[in-house]
């Protein structure tokens, strides 16, 4: 493997760096989204039942003990339970505006790697061909004819970097799309949960004290 990397030339090191970075980002995002996962339907049912019993502090404690953006949004709304609908909505929207970027964190890095990896491979292809033509030019002015072995170094660099660039870009792009779909699912759940909570809080006919 080390011999193959060396034959790929200096561009190979950049491609390898991209692959390591992409792998680290994918692992970090999968772990973060796994921790943020929650059974939204079950959680909302418990919150609704608690609020109907006027147990505000209990609902807040449930949100504190539940990880993820949905629980944070619910907490922001419950804390404003005695305020007008507009203030509750504003609190929920403000919290959501902070939670979505946390879900999307580093996805731009994956998109960048997926786009530049093939370009790095193409750059390696060009530099490899330049090496090959330099050998041809040098041999043309000498007494010795060009043979395939003289061109092998440049051709190796051209082919290996192309393969490496695509090998990094394809799985990175797949991982990026998968993570984006997961984030979109979280956002939809957040919007639905926020709407449900807003309706629960604003349709309660009685005012209560915590």
C-alpha positions, 0 to 999 in steps of 0.5 A, a space after each residue: 500500500 505504501 508503494 502504491 501511495 508513493 507511486 501516486 505522487 504528492 497529490 495522493 497525500 492530499 487525497 488521503 488527508 481528505 479521506 481521513 477528514 471525511 471519515 472523522 466527520 461522518 463518525 462524529 455526525 452519526 454519533 451526534 444524530 444517534 444521541 439526538 434521536 428520540 421517539 417523537 410520538 411517545 415523547 410528545 404524548 408524555 409532554 401533552 399528558 403532563 401539561 394537561 395535569 398542569 405539571 409544568 415543572 415535571 414537563 420541564 424536567 422531562 425535557 431536561 432529561 431527554 437529549 436532542 433538539 426536539 426536547 430543547 424546543 419543547 422546553 423553550 415553549 413550556 417555559 413560556 406557557 403563560 405567555 401569549 401565543 406569539 411569544 411562545 412561537 417566537 421562543 420556539 423559533 429562536 431555539 429552533 434557529 440554534 438547533 438546526 445549525 448544530 444538526 448541520 454542523 460539518 456537513 459543508 465539509 463533507 460536501 466540499 470533500 466530495 467535490 474536490 476529491 475528483 478534482 484532486 484526482 484529475 490534478 494528479 492525472 495531469 501531473 502524471 501525464 506531464 511527467 510522462 511527456 517530460 520523459 518523452 522529451 528528454 529521451 527524444 534528445 538522447 541516443 536511447 529510445 523511449 520504452 514503456 518502463 520510462 513512462 511507467 512512473 507518470 502513468 502510475 501517478 495519473 491512474 492511481 490519483 484518479 482512482 483514489 480521488 473517485 474512491 474518496 468522493 463516491 462514499 463521501 457523497 453518499 454519506 453526505 446525502 444520507 446525513 442530510 436526509 437524517 437532518 431533514 427528518 429531524 427538522 420535520 419532527 421539530 416543526 411538527 412537535 413545535 406546532 403540536 406544543 403550540 396548540 396544546 399550550 394555547 388551547 388550555 382554558 385554565 391558567 395555572 401556577 407552577 
